[in-house]
Amino acid sequence: MNAPARPTHPGAAAATPPTVMMRDGWHCLHLYYRIRSDVQGANPNPQRSTLGTLTRSVQGLLFDKSRSTDAKSGAAEAVQEFCQLLDPQRPGAPTRLCTSVVMGHKADLAVLAMDENPLVLDSLKHAIRDSRLGSLFELVYSYVSITEISEYVPTLEQYGDRLKAEGNDPASPTYAAKLKMYEDREVIMRKQRLFPDFPDWPVLCFYPMNKARHPHANWYTLPYSQRMEMMTEHGKSGMKFGGRVMQVITASTGLDDWEWGVTLWGKEPAFIKEIVYTMRFDEASANYGEFGPFYLSYIMTPDAALRQLKVLAD
């Protein structure tokens, strides 16, 4: 069996200044919060709140007629501050930012952010914590990763070899047309993988994953050609869901506890189930895929999310 091929990287000769910035792509941060049911009574940090008392919901302050005008105004300002922090259009916001409401017990509110500067993402995390509503939310899960171009995305030369292997004559107009189509499409695919646009779809799913390293199923001891073949099959399965599901695979080896993060947007919830189930039958997944917890959420504006979570009254 051929020795497994290692991915190639730029040599040390191409020295560049040290930086935390991404040179080709974005940093990615998933944050998952739970509403704290134990926050009743006095706020432990009065400097972080003008609410005086911080209960599970601020709606009492906003809508209780017995409350003072100052208290209601402070509550409204706290809500406005929180929504402004999560507004993707605000000055200084991460390049990509969205909020969603999480189903199930694992979390209540999810924040997904991407930017070339990881400190912009870190600042968002601290700003949420230090906001006047920050004590309502406990950070229960996070995931750190970066966008990348997979080593299994064929180069133009590799795609041409694949066409020849499928019986296409390199001298034929059909071969040239297919090669040109792939060349044009590869530019778009590369941009979407490194600098993804978030679709205007309501369903969001995130989960981390590894490739197995077991004695009888070790992805990293397989030759590159075999891994490439399996990932090609895997990719074809995913492409069948074009227009229904969009995915962004971010890399996290050495950055977090898993090797990749998978973020899926769906036009409908059932499409998320269908793509994950379908792709489980691919050899790359069936024999070598290991999966972490799944977080399903529904994308909303910050204001709508607070209302759905009953932080604000409808």
ROLOMAR-8435 format. One line per 4 residues: number of its first residue (from 0); for each residue x, y, z of C-alpha. Coordinates in pm, whole numbers, plus 50000, padded with zeros to 5 digits. Each point is the difference from the previous one (the first is absolute). Example, Ala and Ser with C-alpha at 12.3 -4.5 7.8 and 13.67 -1.06 7.14 Angstrom:
2
0) 51230:49550:50780; 50137:50344:49934
! end
This chain:
314
0) 50000:50000:50000; 50128:50348:49918; 50110:50216:50289; 49740:50264:50093
4) 50068:50334:49840; 50040:50300:50226; 49845:50333:49908; 50241:50252:49856
8) 50055:50338:50160; 50206:50308:49913; 50364:49961:50100; 50179:50197:50267
12) 50183:50196:49728; 49685:50200:49933; 50035:50177:50335; 49723:50240:50096
16) 49954:50220:50308; 49828:49835:50300; 49628:50074:50020; 49674:49875:50148
20) 49816:50101:49685; 49890:49749:49740; 50191:50044:49673; 49749:49806:49793
24) 49672:49940:50177; 49823:50082:50326; 50002:49898:50363; 49672:49842:50110
28) 49842:49997:50347; 49685:49820:50112; 49861:50107:50339; 49714:49825:50181
32) 49826:50156:50299; 49746:49875:50251; 49764:50233:50186; 50088:49981:50368
36) 49704:49899:50213; 50195:50078:50317; 50031:50373:49935; 49736:50139:50232
40) 50029:50296:50231; 50295:50232:50013; 50245:50017:49713; 50343:49886:50127
44) 50169:50272:49794; 49804:50327:50027; 50246:50176:49768; 49885:49775:49715
48) 49631:50075:50036; 49768:50292:50053; 49717:49755:50058; 50058:49988:50377
52) 49854:49650:50027; 50057:49758:49716; 49745:49722:49970; 49972:49730:49735
56) 49798:50241:49790; 50008:50377:49963; 49639:50010:49891; 49890:50068:50358
60) 50194:50323:49995; 49878:50093:49655; 49632:49924:50051; 49930:50011:50375
64) 49809:50324:50062; 50121:50010:50360; 50361:50040:49889; 50154:50343:49980
68) 50057:50174:49669; 50376:49995:50064; 49999:49624:50054; 49802:49941:49681
72) 50229:50231:49808; 50305:49816:50132; 49854:49667:49896; 49920:50128:49653
76) 50353:50136:49965; 50144:49665:50109; 49800:49818:49734; 50096:50257:49737
80) 50368:49963:50094; 49985:49621:49971; 49824:50009:49664; 50246:50257:49871
84) 50294:49776:50093; 49854:49722:49787; 49902:50221:49708; 50208:49889:49698
88) 49966:50350:49849; 50144:50193:50294; 50339:50171:49965; 50278:49769:50116
92) 49790:49683:49978; 50168:49679:49882; 49994:49959:49622; 49735:49728:50039
96) 49765:49983:50298; 49672:49824:50070; 49792:49900:50300; 49768:49704:50039
100) 49782:49830:50259; 50114:49649:50093; 49766:49703:50028; 50033:49756:50291
104) 50170:50027:50337; 50362:50055:49895; 49965:50378:49950; 49751:50279:49936
108) 50178:50262:49789; 50268:49948:49733; 50235:50258:49851; 50205:49927:49687
112) 50269:50247:49897; 50280:50010:49742; 50274:50254:49941; 50361:50013:49883
116) 50101:50124:50347; 49941:49756:50289; 50013:50286:50251; 49686:50148:49844
120) 49823:49672:50079; 50150:49988:50349; 49888:50357:50065; 49644:49905:49907
124) 50005:49718:50254; 50118:50236:50276; 49757:50273:49896; 49709:49757:50037
128) 50128:49897:50342; 50044:50360:50118; 49673:50131:49862; 49717:50089:50234
132) 49814:49684:49898; 50319:49792:50010; 49926:49851:50343; 49689:49837:49855
136) 50209:49787:49764; 50243:49723:50091; 50248:49893:49731; 49965:49621:49991
140) 50179:49906:49677; 50229:50159:49746; 50192:49890:49695; 50306:50160:49840
144) 50098:49932:49637; 50114:50159:49675; 49873:49984:49644; 50208:49796:49757
148) 50022:49843:49657; 49993:49624:50047; 50295:49804:49865; 49739:49781:49829
152) 49869:50277:49774; 50149:49901:49661; 50241:50233:49828; 49931:50072:49633
156) 50259:49738:49905; 49847:49740:50232; 49653:50072:49863; 50135:49955:49648
160) 50148:49663:50099; 49662:49901:50143; 49827:50090:49674; 50249:49787:49807
164) 49947:49711:50242; 49627:50028:49930; 50068:49953:49627; 50007:50360:49878
168) 50237:50061:49709; 50243:50284:50095; 49994:50116:49638; 49622:50030:49984
172) 49800:50324:50031; 49793:49832:50274; 50309:49945:50213; 50109:50362:49955
176) 49652:50131:50083; 49976:49792:50319; 50346:50111:50107; 49913:50366:49942
180) 49674:49964:50193; 50186:49853:50294; 50264:50274:49985; 49731:50268:50019
184) 49809:49818:50273; 50317:49942:50206; 50050:50375:50041; 49650:50036:50146
188) 50038:49691:50220; 50332:50121:50136; 49853:50338:50096; 49700:49840:50170
192) 50218:49763:50201; 50240:50271:50120; 49764:50298:50023; 49652:49848:50025
196) 49680:50195:49953; 49729:49895:50244; 49679:49907:49816; 49668:50151:50100
200) 49871:49665:50120; 49841:49933:50341; 50162:49675:50116; 50352:49969:50139
204) 50180:49684:50113; 50350:49969:50142; 50204:49698:50104; 50371:49920:50037
208) 50159:49690:49849; 50321:49797:49970; 50139:49744:49761; 50054:49669:50181
212) 50343:49884:50110; 49920:49647:50111; 50229:49699:49935; 49763:49860:49736
216) 49860:50331:49875; 50270:50266:49997; 49933:50277:49752; 50348:50139:50036
220) 50178:49683:49888; 49805:49975:49674; 50168:50110:49675; 49886:50336:49869
224) 49847:49847:49688; 49766:49785:50210; 49902:50288:50226; 49941:50219:49694
228) 49773:49737:49845; 49791:49974:50315; 49974:50376:50042; 49896:50035:49636
232) 49713:49760:50067; 49917:50193:50317; 49999:50330:49812; 49769:49867:49730
236) 49751:49895:50267; 50001:50351:50144; 49960:50170:49663; 49666:49825:49954
240) 49865:50233:50269; 50094:50319:49815; 49729:50262:50042; 49875:49830:50315
244) 50305:49987:50227; 50317:50207:50007; 50303:49885:50196; 50320:50161:50121
248) 50275:49770:50127; 50246:50177:50228; 50331:49857:50118; 50087:49968:50367
252) 50290:49755:50033; 50218:50154:50269; 49741:50272:50063; 49726:49812:50187
256) 49913:49649:50120; 49887:49867:49662; 50153:50014:49653; 49721:50172:49809
260) 49684:50196:50063; 49704:49945:49770; 49747:50281:49967; 49686:49933:49798
264) 49730:50242:49891; 49669:49850:49888; 49691:50132:49827; 49798:49758:50214
268) 50084:49790:50309; 49939:49673:49817; 50276:50082:49750; 50256:49999:50283
272) 49894:49653:50106; 49999:49876:49642; 50350:50116:49910; 50159:49871:50321
276) 49824:49664:49964; 50082:49966:49631; 50368:50079:50044; 50035:49753:50288
280) 49995:49724:49736; 50308:50132:49821; 50311:49800:50084; 50186:50308:50125
284) 49728:50047:50260; 49885:49644:50067; 50349:49864:50068; 50199:50305:50100
288) 49766:50270:50130; 49976:50085:50371; 49747:50261:50108; 49956:50227:50299
292) 49683:50163:50134; 49747:50144:49757; 49852:50345:50058; 49685:50084:49802
296) 49877:50358:50006; 49773:50242:49817; 50145:50328:49875; 49835:50319:50127
300) 50083:50363:50054; 50129:50072:50353; 49670:50166:50093; 49795:49705:49872
304) 50231:49758:50182; 49949:50180:50333; 49624:49984:49947; 50011:49630:49912
308) 50205:49937:50316; 49745:50198:50204; 50259:50254:50103; 49767:50248:49833
312) 49623:49981:49995; 49832:49966:49662
! end
